[in-house]
Amino acid sequence: MLITRSHPASFPKNPAKIHSPFQLGYHMPAEWEPHESTWLVWPQNQTTWPGRLLKEVERTYVEMIRTLLPYEKVNLLVGNELERKRVIKALGVKKAKINRLFFHEVRTVDTWIRDYGPLFVIIRKAGRVNEKAFTKWVFNAWGGKYADLAQDDGTVDQITALKKMRRFNAGIVMEGGSIELNGRGTCLTTEQCLLNPNRNPGYSRAGLEDFLKQFLGVLKVIWLKEGIEGDDTDGHVDDIARFVSPTTIVTAIEGDASDRNCRILKENLHILKSASDVNGRKFRIVELSMPGKLGVGRRDADADRLPASYANFYIANHTVLIPVYSHPNDKKALRTVQKLFPQRKVVGIECTALVYGLGSIHCVTQQEPKS
Protein backbone atom coordinates (compact mmCIF):
# COMPACT_ATOMS: atom_id res chain seq x y z
CA MET A 1 0.00 0.00 0.00
CA LEU A 2 1.34 3.44 -0.93
CA ILE A 3 1.47 5.84 2.00
CA THR A 4 1.75 9.57 1.35
CA ARG A 5 2.28 12.42 3.76
CA SER A 6 -1.19 13.84 3.28
CA HIS A 7 -4.48 12.09 2.68
CA PRO A 8 -7.07 13.71 0.41
CA ALA A 9 -9.67 13.60 3.18
CA SER A 10 -7.55 15.99 5.24
CA PHE A 11 -7.05 18.58 2.49
CA PRO A 12 -8.46 22.05 3.18
CA LYS A 13 -11.66 22.66 1.23
CA ASN A 14 -11.44 26.45 1.08
CA PRO A 15 -8.00 27.69 0.02
CA ALA A 16 -9.12 31.29 0.55
CA LYS A 17 -8.92 30.63 4.31
CA ILE A 18 -5.35 29.31 4.09
CA HIS A 19 -2.48 31.56 5.12
CA SER A 20 -1.11 31.76 1.59
CA PRO A 21 1.65 33.62 -0.26
CA PHE A 22 -0.95 35.21 -2.57
CA GLN A 23 -2.51 37.01 0.38
CA LEU A 24 0.91 38.55 1.07
CA GLY A 25 1.54 39.60 -2.53
CA TYR A 26 3.84 36.76 -3.63
CA HIS A 27 3.95 35.25 -7.11
CA MET A 28 6.06 32.65 -8.90
CA PRO A 29 8.37 34.34 -11.45
CA ALA A 30 8.76 33.03 -14.97
CA GLU A 31 11.68 30.67 -15.56
CA TRP A 32 13.54 33.14 -17.80
CA GLU A 33 13.64 35.80 -15.07
CA PRO A 34 17.02 36.16 -13.24
CA HIS A 35 18.05 33.14 -11.17
CA GLU A 36 19.86 33.00 -7.88
CA SER A 37 20.59 29.33 -8.53
CA THR A 38 19.54 26.03 -10.04
CA TRP A 39 18.70 23.08 -7.78
CA LEU A 40 19.65 19.54 -8.83
CA VAL A 41 19.83 16.09 -7.23
CA TRP A 42 22.80 13.88 -8.15
CA PRO A 43 21.50 10.64 -9.77
CA GLN A 44 22.03 7.36 -7.93
CA ASN A 45 18.88 5.25 -8.46
CA GLN A 46 19.86 2.01 -10.23
CA THR A 47 16.23 0.98 -10.70
CA THR A 48 15.59 4.10 -12.75
CA TRP A 49 18.89 3.75 -14.66
CA PRO A 50 20.17 0.15 -14.47
CA GLY A 51 23.65 -0.96 -15.43
CA ARG A 52 25.81 1.46 -17.39
CA LEU A 53 22.88 3.81 -17.96
CA LEU A 54 23.54 5.42 -14.57
CA LYS A 55 27.09 6.31 -15.63
CA GLU A 56 25.74 7.88 -18.81
CA VAL A 57 23.25 9.91 -16.78
CA GLU A 58 26.06 11.07 -14.49
CA ARG A 59 27.87 12.37 -17.58
CA THR A 60 24.71 14.22 -18.56
CA TYR A 61 24.65 15.86 -15.13
CA VAL A 62 28.30 16.84 -15.39
CA GLU A 63 27.56 18.55 -18.71
CA MET A 64 24.54 20.35 -17.25
CA ILE A 65 26.46 21.59 -14.21
CA ARG A 66 29.42 22.73 -16.30
CA THR A 67 27.05 24.68 -18.54
CA LEU A 68 25.25 26.33 -15.62
CA LEU A 69 28.17 27.28 -13.36
CA PRO A 70 29.52 30.20 -15.42
CA TYR A 71 26.17 31.97 -15.09
CA GLU A 72 24.62 31.03 -11.75
CA LYS A 73 25.00 29.05 -8.53
CA VAL A 74 24.14 25.38 -8.50
CA ASN A 75 22.68 23.78 -5.36
CA LEU A 76 23.31 20.06 -5.63
CA LEU A 77 21.78 17.45 -3.33
CA VAL A 78 24.09 14.48 -2.67
CA GLY A 79 23.69 11.46 -0.44
CA ASN A 80 26.97 11.73 1.47
CA GLU A 81 30.54 13.06 1.56
CA LEU A 82 31.84 10.30 -0.71
CA GLU A 83 29.33 11.25 -3.38
CA ARG A 84 30.33 14.91 -3.05
CA LYS A 85 33.98 14.02 -3.70
CA ARG A 86 33.01 11.93 -6.71
CA VAL A 87 31.07 14.85 -8.18
CA ILE A 88 33.99 17.26 -7.77
CA LYS A 89 36.34 14.80 -9.42
CA ALA A 90 33.91 14.17 -12.29
CA LEU A 91 33.43 17.88 -12.95
CA GLY A 92 37.12 18.65 -13.28
CA VAL A 93 36.46 22.40 -13.46
CA LYS A 94 38.41 25.35 -12.09
CA LYS A 95 38.13 26.27 -8.41
CA ALA A 96 36.48 29.60 -9.25
CA LYS A 97 33.54 27.76 -10.77
CA ILE A 98 33.43 25.15 -7.99
CA ASN A 99 32.91 28.06 -5.58
CA ARG A 100 29.48 28.52 -7.17
CA LEU A 101 28.61 24.87 -6.51
CA PHE A 102 26.92 24.25 -3.15
CA PHE A 103 26.43 20.73 -1.80
CA HIS A 104 23.62 19.62 0.50
CA GLU A 105 23.77 16.16 2.08
CA VAL A 106 20.17 14.99 1.84
CA ARG A 107 18.61 11.54 1.52
CA THR A 108 16.71 11.19 -1.75
CA VAL A 109 15.39 8.23 -3.73
CA ASP A 110 15.51 9.82 -7.18
CA THR A 111 16.35 13.03 -9.00
CA TRP A 112 12.99 14.56 -10.01
CA ILE A 113 13.31 17.74 -7.96
CA ARG A 114 11.04 19.64 -10.35
CA ASP A 115 8.17 17.57 -9.02
CA TYR A 116 8.93 17.17 -5.31
CA GLY A 117 11.16 20.17 -4.62
CA PRO A 118 10.33 23.72 -3.51
CA LEU A 119 8.49 26.09 -5.85
CA PHE A 120 9.93 29.53 -5.12
CA VAL A 121 7.86 32.71 -4.98
CA ILE A 122 8.83 36.40 -4.75
CA ILE A 123 7.23 39.55 -3.41
CA ARG A 124 8.46 42.82 -4.87
CA LYS A 125 8.69 45.62 -2.33
CA ALA A 126 9.15 49.22 -3.45
CA GLY A 127 12.53 50.56 -2.34
CA ARG A 128 13.38 47.34 -0.50
CA VAL A 129 14.98 43.97 -1.21
CA ASN A 130 12.41 41.55 -2.58
CA GLU A 131 11.45 38.80 -0.16
CA LYS A 132 11.76 35.19 -1.29
CA ALA A 133 9.75 32.26 0.02
CA PHE A 134 8.75 28.83 -1.24
CA THR A 135 5.66 26.69 -1.53
CA LYS A 136 5.56 23.00 -0.69
CA TRP A 137 3.11 20.68 -2.41
CA VAL A 138 2.37 17.03 -1.62
CA PHE A 139 4.22 14.54 -3.84
CA ASN A 140 2.62 11.09 -4.18
CA ALA A 141 4.83 9.76 -7.00
CA TRP A 142 2.54 10.73 -9.87
CA GLY A 143 -0.70 9.34 -8.58
CA GLY A 144 0.73 6.52 -6.47
CA LYS A 145 2.63 4.75 -9.25
CA TYR A 146 5.92 4.16 -7.38
CA ALA A 147 5.92 3.48 -3.64
CA ASP A 148 9.69 3.89 -3.42
CA LEU A 149 9.76 7.31 -5.10
CA ALA A 150 6.91 8.67 -2.95
CA GLN A 151 9.45 8.92 -0.12
CA ASP A 152 10.90 11.99 -1.86
CA ASP A 153 7.90 13.95 -0.57
CA GLY A 154 10.07 14.55 2.52
CA THR A 155 13.14 15.87 0.69
CA VAL A 156 12.33 19.56 1.22
CA ASP A 157 12.09 18.99 4.99
CA GLN A 158 15.75 17.91 5.06
CA ILE A 159 17.28 20.92 3.28
CA THR A 160 18.71 23.14 6.01
CA ALA A 161 19.32 26.05 3.61
CA LEU A 162 15.57 26.40 3.03
CA LYS A 163 14.72 26.82 6.70
CA LYS A 164 15.70 30.50 6.63
CA MET A 165 12.92 31.18 4.07
CA ARG A 166 9.23 31.54 4.72
CA ARG A 167 7.42 28.34 3.75
CA PHE A 168 3.82 27.83 2.61
CA ASN A 169 2.32 24.31 2.62
CA ALA A 170 -0.35 23.99 -0.06
CA GLY A 171 -1.63 20.69 1.34
CA ILE A 172 -2.69 19.20 -1.99
CA VAL A 173 -0.91 16.94 -4.49
CA MET A 174 0.82 18.71 -7.37
CA GLU A 175 4.11 18.37 -9.23
CA GLY A 176 6.12 21.27 -10.59
CA GLY A 177 6.25 19.71 -14.05
CA SER A 178 2.46 19.82 -14.30
CA ILE A 179 2.34 23.62 -14.50
CA GLU A 180 3.96 26.27 -16.69
CA LEU A 181 3.76 29.97 -15.75
CA ASN A 182 4.52 33.15 -17.70
CA GLY A 183 5.14 35.23 -14.56
CA ARG A 184 2.28 37.56 -15.55
CA GLY A 185 -0.63 35.59 -14.16
CA THR A 186 -1.20 32.89 -16.81
CA CYS A 187 -0.67 29.17 -16.18
CA LEU A 188 -0.64 26.21 -18.57
CA THR A 189 -1.59 22.74 -17.36
CA THR A 190 -3.37 19.59 -18.56
CA GLU A 191 -6.68 18.06 -17.63
CA GLN A 192 -5.12 14.60 -17.78
CA CYS A 193 -2.79 15.43 -14.88
CA LEU A 194 -4.26 18.09 -12.63
CA LEU A 195 -7.83 16.76 -12.79
CA ASN A 196 -6.74 13.14 -12.42
CA PRO A 197 -8.53 11.43 -9.48
CA ASN A 198 -5.22 9.82 -8.45
CA ARG A 199 -4.08 13.26 -7.23
CA ASN A 200 -6.85 15.14 -5.45
CA PRO A 201 -10.15 13.26 -5.72
CA GLY A 202 -13.21 15.38 -5.16
CA TYR A 203 -11.63 18.65 -6.24
CA SER A 204 -13.22 20.57 -9.08
CA ARG A 205 -11.39 22.47 -11.80
CA ALA A 206 -12.33 25.74 -10.09
CA GLY A 207 -11.12 24.45 -6.72
CA LEU A 208 -7.70 23.53 -8.09
CA GLU A 209 -7.46 26.89 -9.85
CA ASP A 210 -8.01 28.52 -6.46
CA PHE A 211 -4.93 26.75 -5.09
CA LEU A 212 -2.82 27.93 -8.03
CA LYS A 213 -4.05 31.46 -7.39
CA GLN A 214 -3.43 31.36 -3.66
CA PHE A 215 0.00 29.76 -3.72
CA LEU A 216 1.58 30.85 -7.02
CA GLY A 217 -0.17 34.11 -7.91
CA VAL A 218 -1.97 32.63 -10.93
CA LEU A 219 -4.87 34.66 -12.35
CA LYS A 220 -5.84 32.52 -15.35
CA VAL A 221 -5.40 28.83 -16.21
CA ILE A 222 -5.28 27.46 -19.78
CA TRP A 223 -6.29 23.81 -19.71
CA LEU A 224 -4.72 21.59 -22.37
CA LYS A 225 -5.95 18.01 -22.82
CA GLU A 226 -3.38 15.19 -22.73
CA GLY A 227 0.36 14.78 -22.47
CA ILE A 228 2.61 12.74 -24.75
CA GLU A 229 2.82 8.97 -25.06
CA GLY A 230 5.10 7.24 -22.56
CA ASP A 231 4.73 9.95 -19.93
CA ASP A 232 4.11 8.19 -16.61
CA THR A 233 3.24 11.52 -14.93
CA ASP A 234 -0.23 11.54 -16.56
CA GLY A 235 0.51 14.36 -18.94
CA HIS A 236 2.97 16.89 -17.54
CA VAL A 237 2.77 20.13 -19.50
CA ASP A 238 6.55 20.66 -19.57
CA ASP A 239 6.79 17.98 -22.26
CA ILE A 240 4.28 19.66 -24.58
CA ALA A 241 4.03 23.46 -24.19
CA ARG A 242 6.29 26.09 -22.63
CA PHE A 243 6.22 29.84 -22.16
CA VAL A 244 9.36 31.47 -23.57
CA SER A 245 8.15 35.03 -22.93
CA PRO A 246 5.01 36.56 -21.40
CA THR A 247 3.38 36.52 -24.84
CA THR A 248 4.97 33.54 -26.64
CA ILE A 249 4.36 29.79 -26.23
CA VAL A 250 6.42 27.09 -27.90
CA THR A 251 4.46 23.87 -28.35
CA ALA A 252 5.48 20.39 -29.47
CA ILE A 253 4.09 18.97 -32.71
CA GLU A 254 4.35 15.56 -34.37
CA GLY A 255 4.30 15.39 -38.17
CA ASP A 256 3.89 11.61 -38.44
CA ALA A 257 0.12 11.00 -38.66
CA SER A 258 0.61 7.35 -37.61
CA ASP A 259 2.14 8.46 -34.28
CA ARG A 260 -0.48 8.85 -31.54
CA ASN A 261 1.27 12.02 -30.40
CA CYS A 262 0.18 13.63 -33.66
CA ARG A 263 -3.48 13.75 -32.59
CA ILE A 264 -2.69 14.66 -28.99
CA LEU A 265 -0.42 17.55 -29.87
CA LYS A 266 -2.67 18.83 -32.66
CA GLU A 267 -5.55 19.10 -30.19
CA ASN A 268 -3.40 21.04 -27.72
CA LEU A 269 -2.15 23.30 -30.51
CA HIS A 270 -5.74 24.16 -31.41
CA ILE A 271 -6.46 25.12 -27.80
CA LEU A 272 -3.36 27.32 -27.60
CA LYS A 273 -4.21 29.15 -30.82
CA SER A 274 -7.55 30.13 -29.30
CA ALA A 275 -6.15 31.02 -25.88
CA SER A 276 -5.47 34.49 -24.50
CA ASP A 277 -3.62 35.99 -21.54
CA VAL A 278 -5.09 37.75 -18.50
CA ASN A 279 -5.60 40.88 -20.60
CA GLY A 280 -7.41 39.04 -23.38
CA ARG A 281 -4.48 39.12 -25.83
CA LYS A 282 -3.70 36.14 -28.06
CA PHE A 283 -0.36 34.41 -27.70
CA ARG A 284 2.27 33.98 -30.39
CA ILE A 285 2.51 30.21 -30.94
CA VAL A 286 5.76 28.62 -32.16
CA GLU A 287 5.80 24.95 -33.21
CA LEU A 288 8.61 22.64 -32.07
CA SER A 289 9.10 19.25 -33.75
CA MET A 290 9.21 16.04 -31.72
CA PRO A 291 12.14 13.56 -31.84
CA GLY A 292 9.96 10.64 -32.88
CA LYS A 293 9.59 7.35 -31.04
CA LEU A 294 12.31 6.14 -28.68
CA GLY A 295 12.36 2.82 -26.78
CA VAL A 296 11.01 1.90 -23.35
CA GLY A 297 12.14 2.89 -19.86
CA ARG A 298 12.07 1.39 -16.35
CA ARG A 299 10.33 -1.96 -16.23
CA ASP A 300 7.71 -1.07 -13.62
CA ALA A 301 6.39 1.81 -15.74
CA ASP A 302 3.22 1.30 -17.74
CA ALA A 303 4.63 2.71 -20.98
CA ASP A 304 5.74 1.26 -24.30
CA ARG A 305 7.92 4.22 -25.29
CA LEU A 306 10.03 6.99 -23.76
CA PRO A 307 8.53 10.47 -23.25
CA ALA A 308 11.25 12.17 -25.28
CA SER A 309 10.48 15.80 -26.08
CA TYR A 310 12.56 18.85 -26.97
CA ALA A 311 10.06 20.98 -25.03
CA ASN A 312 11.58 19.69 -21.79
CA PHE A 313 14.31 22.35 -21.93
CA TYR A 314 15.50 24.49 -19.01
CA ILE A 315 15.92 28.28 -19.18
CA ALA A 316 18.86 29.47 -17.06
CA ASN A 317 20.81 32.72 -16.76
CA HIS A 318 22.27 33.48 -20.22
CA THR A 319 21.79 29.91 -21.43
CA VAL A 320 19.11 27.35 -22.32
CA LEU A 321 19.72 23.63 -21.83
CA ILE A 322 17.75 21.59 -24.36
CA PRO A 323 17.61 17.77 -24.41
CA VAL A 324 18.75 16.04 -27.59
CA TYR A 325 18.41 12.35 -28.41
CA SER A 326 20.83 11.55 -31.28
CA HIS A 327 17.92 12.08 -33.66
CA PRO A 328 17.83 13.86 -37.04
CA ASN A 329 15.42 16.44 -35.57
CA ASP A 330 17.95 17.52 -32.91
CA LYS A 331 19.49 20.25 -35.05
CA LYS A 332 16.12 21.59 -36.13
CA ALA A 333 14.98 21.81 -32.51
CA LEU A 334 18.17 23.62 -31.49
CA ARG A 335 17.66 26.18 -34.28
CA THR A 336 14.03 26.74 -33.28
CA VAL A 337 14.84 27.32 -29.62
CA GLN A 338 17.88 29.50 -30.40
CA LYS A 339 15.67 31.87 -32.41
CA LEU A 340 13.41 32.19 -29.38
CA PHE A 341 16.34 33.12 -27.13
CA PRO A 342 18.65 35.33 -29.22
CA GLN A 343 20.35 36.72 -26.08
CA ARG A 344 21.03 33.29 -24.57
CA LYS A 345 23.33 30.47 -25.61
CA VAL A 346 21.30 27.36 -26.42
CA VAL A 347 23.18 24.17 -25.52
CA GLY A 348 22.09 20.69 -26.56
CA ILE A 349 22.59 18.07 -23.84
CA GLU A 350 22.51 14.38 -24.83
CA CYS A 351 19.60 12.88 -22.87
CA THR A 352 18.85 9.48 -24.38
CA ALA A 353 20.00 7.77 -21.18
CA LEU A 354 18.33 10.35 -18.91
CA VAL A 355 14.91 9.98 -20.57
CA TYR A 356 15.13 6.21 -19.99
CA GLY A 357 14.06 7.20 -16.47
CA LEU A 358 10.95 8.81 -18.05
CA GLY A 359 12.02 12.43 -17.65
CA SER A 360 14.49 14.89 -19.08
CA ILE A 361 16.30 18.17 -18.28
CA HIS A 362 13.36 20.24 -17.07
CA CYS A 363 12.18 17.38 -14.87
CA VAL A 364 15.50 17.26 -12.95
CA THR A 365 16.01 21.01 -12.49
CA GLN A 366 14.37 23.64 -10.30
CA GLN A 367 15.05 27.37 -10.57
CA GLU A 368 15.47 29.63 -7.56
CA PRO A 369 14.76 33.23 -8.59
CA LYS A 370 16.98 36.11 -7.61
CA SER A 371 15.48 38.32 -4.90
PyMOL commands that set and color helices and strands:
alter all, ss='L'
color gray80, all
select helices_A, chain A and resi 8-10+15-17+22-24+53-68+81-91+95-98+113-116+141-144+149-158+160-164+176-178+191-194+205-216+237-239+260-274+330-340+354-357+362-364
alter helices_A, ss='H'
color red, helices_A
select strands_A, chain A and resi 35-41+73-78+101-105+119-123+131-138+166-173+180-181+186-190+220-224+241-245+248-253+284-289+314-316+319-324+345-350+366-369
alter strands_A, ss='S'
color yellow, strands_A
deselect
rebuild
show_as cartoon
